[in-house]
Structure formats: C-alpha cells, structure tokens
Amino acid sequence: MSLSDYPISWLVCPSLLIAALLLDLCLGEPRRWHPLAGFGNLAQTLERRLNLGLGPVPARILGLIAWLVLLLPPVALAWALCQLEYGWVAHLLLLYFAIGARSLKEHAMAIYQHCCAGIYPPRAMP
C-alpha cells in the first residue's frame, strides 16, 4: 500500500518523518549490522574485483555494471516492501536509517571539541 492510498495522505509523510526522528533520537545508529556500512563494504569489494586497470571505456562499462549491481536490488527491495499492506513500517525504517541526525551531531561535536582544544585535524573519531 503506497502512502497516497492512506485516507489522510498529507499527514502520513510528516508523521513518518517525526517518528523516524524520534527513533533516531532514542536509538541512534545501530552499532552492528548498519545497512549503509554493509553497502559500503559491498561496494569496496566490488570495486576491488572490477577495477582491473583497463582503459577508460572498459572501466566506465564496468563502473556502470557495478552501479547497477549495487543499486538496483536494494532499490527494488525497498520499493516492494513499501508496497505491502504495512509498507509504512518500511518507510519508517528507511527514513530512520537515512537520517542519522544523532550520529551526525556526535561526530560534529567530536570535531568541535578537538578544534576548541587546538588539535587540528582531530586525531581519531570516537
């Protein structure tokens, strides 16, 4: 069921956004099995396998293949999950994983504290 199928669709999107922000405030980022970290690892592995040092045209073709392999399955899965009867849960989780406001604040504060202490650049992120 898509968001436009709900009776008060204009209220669903802001409600989901507020709920995702509250989830982020309460939970922060998952410490283990974060989807974006897994995606980054998969992209790095695929890059190592496909970056063969060929010329510019084969490299671009392999880059396009890598892009398709990395992006089409998760986008198709997200779309399919959002079409289910309880698709709003998928919308909520996707927003929660995409926002990362608490994590962004934590990282920014670490940089700020290092800068206030006169340490440029920060030695390590917490």
Secondary structure as the mmCIF struct_conf table of DSSP 4:
data_model
#
loop_
_struct_conf.conf_type_id
_struct_conf.id
_struct_conf.beg_label_comp_id
_struct_conf.beg_label_asym_id
_struct_conf.beg_label_seq_id
_struct_conf.end_label_comp_id
_struct_conf.end_label_asym_id
_struct_conf.end_label_seq_id
HELX_RH_3T_P HELX_RH_3T_P1 LEU A 3 ASP A 5
BEND BEND1 TYR A 6 TYR A 6
TURN_TY1_P TURN_TY1_P1 PRO A 7 ILE A 8
HELX_RH_AL_P HELX_RH_AL_P1 SER A 9 LEU A 27
BEND BEND2 GLU A 29 GLU A 29
BEND BEND3 ARG A 31 TRP A 33
HELX_RH_AL_P HELX_RH_AL_P2 PRO A 35 LEU A 50
HELX_RH_AL_P HELX_RH_AL_P3 PRO A 56 CYS A 82
TURN_TY1_P TURN_TY1_P2 GLN A 83 GLN A 83
BEND BEND4 LEU A 84 LEU A 84
TURN_TY1_P TURN_TY1_P3 GLU A 85 TYR A 86
HELX_RH_AL_P HELX_RH_AL_P4 GLY A 87 ILE A 99
HELX_RH_AL_P HELX_RH_AL_P5 ALA A 101 CYS A 116
TURN_TY1_P TURN_TY1_P4 ALA A 117 GLY A 118
BEND BEND5 TYR A 120 PRO A 121
BEND BEND6 ARG A 123 ARG A 123
#
